[in-house]
Amino acid sequence: MAEAKGETAPLLAREDPKGRGGAAGGGATWAQTLGNVVVSIVGTGVLGLPYAFRAAGWVAGSIGVAAAGCATLYCMLLLVDCRDKLQEEETDEPCDVHYTYGDLGEKCFGTVGRWLTEILILFSQAGGSVAYLVFIGENLHSVFSQSMTSAGFIFAVLLPVQIALSFIRSLSSLSPFSIFADVCNVLAMAMVIRKDIQLIDHPFANRSAFNGVMAIPFSFGVAVFCFEGFSMTLALESSMAERKKFRWVLSQAVVGIIFVYSCFGVCGYLAYGEGTKDIITLNLPNNWSSAAVKVGLCIALAFTFPVMMHPIHEIVEVRFRSSGCFQKLSHSVPGAEWLGLHSSRILVVTILAVVASFIPAFGSFVSFVGSTMCALLSFVLPTFFHLNIVGSSMNLWQRVLDYSFLLFGLGFAGYGVFTTLSSH
């Protein structure tokens, strides 16, 4: 593989060359991996779900969330199948082979496949990271409106914190932050649902169950975005000491997230109806308990942000290391490699902060990213890879299912681009 030639690097630095069970793995337990899976999937998108349910209806929205979750889980497992198949074909120390998402693209389509895969990862992860910054900035501004604008909070508060956290290079090292973020997310979301339930007097009065076919793509795009972190699949699987348990851990996490997402979306829409805003926390009243919820979510997402940025930093650093000028400089100047790699992290985080300050509408942005970049990365590429790598050993119904996801992903991404261009 190209990795042995120095052309790429894994998305995760291993801590244990051989995990229990005979497969190469990291040092993370199933509980640590579960925490990282949840924190890599659950993000700002969930706070736009009530608005998506308002657009589609509470029944259609619930079905959309379940469909997006099941489809994402299926395609995540396709990536694991691809890597298992490639490792089976290796005859020279298979346990030491570490395949990344980019490796699968190169295996199937050469250098073009690697570049296409990495570009999609960069844009989808960048879209999710920008959404984090927008959400945190808007909510901090709603709580401390007299202090500064939302963009001011992004640059004055978030940017320094995220630059400091970007120096943490290992997912295993980030797991304490992930667990803390999970606790904050659960507590804050529980308080939001509690407030929603208190406002529900007549649950289904003037609340639509289904708002027509044309509303479904928007809500499904938001739902797909809610299952972000797709590019972390292989890195998370490699981080486990017992990698054979990853499928079980991933499945349990996704099923639980589907249930929480559906409850969150339904309760938010039933509470506020047509007044539901694109960020549900902006519907909360201006009191101390609502402020605590907003600040808690902001803290959780601030600690989730480094996990979202991990694939971006790794891809950028790989390109830096493969540059001839960078290699010469790192060999001739002591400390140049460390300075260059960390400077690249600072630059990337700063660029995303600038982009976030110009995003006009959170809901529309989330739906666009979900229906384009996330659809291509979550549905199209995994089925392409699976058909190419595992296709010869698949039966007819598996081929039909893969082709169905492939065509759906292409069609959905095309529709997302069309609606975005036609609206401007």
N, C-alpha and C positions, 0 to 999 in steps of 0.2 A: 504493500500500500504506500501511498504518497507520504503517509505520516512517518514512515521509516526514513524517508529521504529529507525530512525537515521541511516539507511543504505545508504541513498543517500541524495542528496541536489539538489534543483533546479539549473538550469544553470543561473538563474537570481534572484537576491534578489528583492522581490516586495517592492514597495514603497506605494502602495495603496491597501489595502486588498480587496476592492470591487470597480470595475470600473463601469462606467456608463453603463447602459443597462442591469444591473442585473448579469453580469458575472464577475468572479474574474479577476482582471487585475492589471497592473502596472500603472505608472503615465505618460507614454509617449503618446504624441499626435500622430495623423496620420503622421504629417510632420516629427517628430523625428523618428518614426518607419520607414518611407520611407527612411530617411537618413541612418539609421542603416542597412536596407535591402540592399540598393545599395552598401554601403561600405563593407558589409559582402560578397557580391557576386562579385563585381568588384575588381579585384586584378591584380597580375602580369601576369596571364594567357592571358589577352587581348593583351599584348605586344608580345606574341608568336603566335598570330593569323595570321599575314601576312605570317609567315614562314609555318604555317599549310596550308594556302591557296596556297602557292607555291607548297607544296607537293601534294595537292588534286586537285588544279584548283580553279579558283575564283567562278565558279557556284557551284561546289560540296562543296566547303568550306562554302558558304552562306547557302546552304541547310543543311549542318551539324550543323551549329550554330543554325539555327531555330529549327531543330529537337531536339538538345540537350537542348535548352531553354524550349521548350514546354514540353518535357519529364520530365525535372527537376521540372517545375512548377506543373505538374500533380502529381508527387510523393510527392512534398512538401505538397500539399493540402490533399493527402492521410493521412499524419501524423496528420494534423489538424482534419480530419474526425475521425481518431482513438481516439484521445483524447476527442473529442466531444461525441463519443459513450460511452467511459468509464465514462465520467462525467454524462451522462444521466442515467447510471446504478447505480450510487452512490445514496444511500438513506440517508446518514448521512452527512449533510452540504456539498453538492456538490460544492458550490462556493469556498470552501477552499482547494479543491484538486488540486494539481499542478503536472501534469504528465510531465516527461521528456522523451527524446529519450530512455534513459536507462530503464525507467519504462515500456515503451512499450515492449522492449525486454524481460524484466522479466515477464511481464504479459503473453506473448505468449510462452516463452520457459524456464521460471524459471531463476535460477542464471546463467546458461550457456548463456542464451539469453542476460542478462544484460552485462556479461563480453565480449561477442562477439561484442555487439553494442558499448560498450565503447572503446574497442580496435580499432575498425574500425574508430571511431570518432578521437581517439588519432592519429592514423597513417595518416588519411586524412588531418586533421587540421595541423598536424606537417609537412606534405608534402607541404601544402600551405604556411605555415610560413617559411619553409626553402627556398622555391622559392622566397618569398619576400626578404629574406636576400641576396640570390644569385643575384637577380636583382639589388638591391640597391648597393651592393658591386661592381658589374661589371660596373654599370653606373657611380658611383663616381670615380672608377679607370679610366674610359675613359675620364672623365673631368679633374681629377687631377692626371694624370698618373705619374707625377714626385714625388708625395708625398709618396705613398705606394701602395702595391698590393691590389687586391679586398678583399682578406682575412684580410689584415691589416685594411681596412675600417670597415669590419664587427666587428672586435674585439675592435678597438680603438674608433670608432664613434657610431656604431649602438648598440652594447651590453650595454654600460652604459645608453643610452637613453631608450632602451626597458626594462631594469631592473627597471628604475624609473617609467615608465608608467605601468609596471606590478602590481604596488601597488594599482592601481585604480580597484576596485572590482565590480562595477556596470555598466551594459550596459547603463543605463540612464545617469550616470555620464560621460560615454564615448561618448555620442551623440554629444557634441560640437566638439570633435576631429573628429568624423565621418563626420559631416557637413563640417568642414574645409578640411578634406581629399577629400570629394566629389568635392568641389570647385577646389582644386588643380588638381584632376584627370581630370575634365571636361576641364579646361583651357589647361592643358598639352596635352591631347589627341586632342583637337581642333587645337593646334599648330602643332602637328605631322601630322594630316590630311591635314592641310594647306600646309605644306612643301611637303607632298606626292603629292598633286594636282599640285603644281608648277612644279614637275618633270615629270608629265605625259604629254608627247607630243602626242604619238600615243597609246591610252589607251589599245587596245587589240592586238597590234602587238607583236608577240612572247610571248603571255601570254595565258596559257592553261586554258580552262574552265573545263576540266575533265581529270585527269591524270591516270585513271584506277581504278579498284576496290581495288587493294592492298593498295592504298594510303589513302583510306577512313578511316580505323581504326585509323591510326596515327592522322589524322586531327580531327576525332570525339573525340579521347581521349583528345586532347588539348581543344576542345570545351566544353567537360564535365567538365574538370578542371576549365575552365573559369567561370562556374556557381558554384564556390566553396561557402562555408559557409552554406552547407545544414544542418549541425547539429545545426545551429542557429535558425532554423524555429520555434520550439516550444518556445524557450526563447524569440524570437522577438514577437511572437504572445501574450505571457503572459505579455510582457512589455507594451502593449497598454492599455490605459484607456478604449477605446471602441473596444473591441476585435472582435466584429462582423464586423468591417470594415477591418480586417486584410486581408481577401481574396482579397478584391478589391485593397488594397494597394500593396500586393504582386504581383497580376496580372499586374497592371499598371507598376510596377518596372521591371518585367521580360520582358514584351513586349518592353519597352523602351530600355532595355539593349540589347535585340536581335538586334534591329535596329542599335544601336551604334556599337555593335560588328561586324556586317556584313559590315557596312561602313568602319570601321577601318581596317578590314582584307583585303577587296577588294582594298582600296586605297593604303595600304602598299605594297601589291603584285604588283599592276599595276605600282607603282612608281619604284620599284627596281628589279622586275622580278626574274631571277634566282640568283641574287646577294642578295636577301633578307636574312638577318641574323636571328638567332633564337630569338634574342631580337631586335625588330625593331629600338629601339632608337640607337643601335650601328651602324646603317646605316647613321645616321645623320652626317652632316659635323661638323668639329671642329671649331665652331664659338660661339660667345657669346649667340646668340638666341638658338642654339641647347643645349648649356650648361645650359641655363635657363630652358628649357624643361626637361632635364634629372634631374636636381636638384629639380624641382617642383614635378616630379613624385616620386622621392626618398622621399621627405618630405611627400607627400600624403600617400605613402605606409608605411612609418615609423609610421604614426598615425593610419593606418589601422591595423597594426600588433597586437596591443593589443586586437582588436575585434576578430581576428583570433585565438589568444591564449586563449580567454576567456573559451571555452569549455574544453580545455586541463587543465587549472588551476583548474577549478571546479571539474573535475573528479579526478585529483590527490589529491586535498584537501579532497574530500569525503573519499578516501581510507586512507588518513592520519588520519582523524577524527575517522574512524572505527577501527583503530589499537588500541589494548589494551595498548601497551607501550606508545603511544602518549597520550591517555586519562589519564593514570596515571601521566605522566609527566606534562601535562597541568593543572591538579588539584593540584599537589604538588609544582610546581615552578611558581611563578607569571610571567606573560608575555611569558611563554614558548609556548603557543598556537600561539600567534601572531608571535613570532620569527620563529617557525617551519613552519607555513604556508607561510610566506613571503620568508623564505629560500628555500622552495620547488619551488616557482616561479622563484627565481634567478637561481636555479640549472637547471630547465627545459629550460629556455631561453638560458643559457650558453651551454647546450648540443646541442640545435638546431643550435646555432652559430658555434659550432665545426663541426657538420654535413655539414652545408652549405659551409664551407671552403673546403670541399672535393668533391663537386658536379662538374663533368667535363663538362656536356652539359646541358644547361637550357632546350632546346626544348625537348630532349629525356626524361629528368626527368619529365617534366610537363606531357607529353603524358603517361608515365608509371603510374604516380600517378592517372591521370584522368581515365585511362582504367582499373585500378585495384581497389584501395581503394575507389575512388569516385564513380565508377560504382556500387560496392557492397553497399555502403552507400546510394547512391542516388536512385537506382532502385530496388535492390534485397530486402533489409530490409524493405523499406516502403510497397512494395507489399505483402511480407510475413506477416507483421503486419496487413495490411488492410484485407487480406483474412482471417486471424485468428480472428480478433476482429469484423469486420463489415460484414464478409462473409455471414452470415445467412440472412442478410437483402438486399443483392445485387441481381440484376437481372443478366441474362445470359451474356449480352454484357459487363457488368462491370467485371464479373469474367474472361471472355476471355481477356479483356484488361489488367487486373492485371497479369494474367498468362503470357501474351505476354511480358510484361515488365520484369517479373521475369526471364523468360528463356533468354531474350536478355541480361539482366544484367549479368547473370551467364556465358553465352557464351562469352560476351565481356571481362569480367574479366579474364576468362581462356585464351583467345587469347592474352591479354596483358602480362600475366605471361609467356606464351609460347614464344612470340617474344622476350621478355627480356632475358630469359634463352638461347634461340638459338643464340642470338647476342653476347654472351660472351663465 
